[in-house]
């Protein structure tokens, strides 16, 4: 027991002289599917926030007393919609890269 140290933690420790060789296998199909799902979700989010921005624009016209508040909320929603659309575009390119890497590995 004096020779072996017991570690009480979440991390795995190697004993002296022990070396593990792990071959990393990357599943590009799974990565491609993940990026597709995230792209679709962010696209839906961008559409939802865009609809909210239009709703706030309509509220600003209908409620002149609180028009400034509605215009500020409209602008914030528009910025979030643009950000979500940008992230969806980014995920689209990540999906394309995963697809390209998958084809490279197959051939």
N, C-alpha and C positions, 0 to 999 in steps of 0.2 A: 504494500500500500504506500510505502514511502517513495517507491520508484515512480508510481503513476500518480499524476496530479488529477484530481477530479475537479472539473469546472462546473459550477452551477450557474450557467447562464444560457441564454437562448442561442448563442453562437456555437458552431461545431469547431472544436480544436483538433488539430492533427497531433498525433503522438510523434515523438522524435523518430526519424528514420522512415516514417510512413509517408508515402507520397501518392496521391490519387491523381490519375489522369482522366479528365472528363472531356468527352467529345461533345462540343456544343452543336446541337442540331437545331436549326432555325426553321420554324414552320411558317413559310411565307404565305401560304394559303390562309392560315389563321390570322396573320397580320393584315392581309388584304381584306378579309371579312370584317375585322375590327375597325379598320379605317373607313370601310363602306358604311358601317353602322353609325360611327361617329359623324361622318359626313352628312348622312341623312338626318340625324338628330339635330345637328347644328343648322342645317337648312330649314328644318321645321321651326326651330327656335327663332331664326332670322325672320321667317314669315310671320310668326306670332308677334314678335316685337314690332315688326313693320305695321301690322294691323293695329296694334296698340297705339302706335304713333299717329296713324290716321284717325283713330278714335279720339285721341287727345286734340288733334287739329279741329275735329268737328266740335268737340266740347268747348274749345276756345272761341269758336264763332257763336255758339249757342249761349254761352255764359259769360257776358262781357265783364261782370264783376270780378271773376276769377280767371280772366283771360291770360294774365301773365303767368299764373301758376300752371295753366294747361299748356302754354307755349313752352315753358321750361321743361315740363314732363315730356312734351312731344320731341323736343331736341335731344333729350337724354335717351329716349326710346330710339330715335333715329340713329344716334351714335352706337348704341348697343346692337342695333340691327346690322349696321355696316360692319361692326366687329365680328358678329356671328357669321355673316356672309364671308368675311375674310378667312375666318377659321375653317369654314366649310370648304373654301377653295384650297386652303392649305392641306386639309385632310384628303381632298381629291387627288392632289399631287402625291401625297404619301401613299395612297392606294395604288396609283400608277407606278410608283417606284417599287413597291412590294411586288406588283405583278411582273414588272421587268426583271427583278431579281429572281423571282420564281422561275421565269422562263430561262434565265441564264443558268440556274442550277440544274434544270431538267436537261438542258442540252450539253 
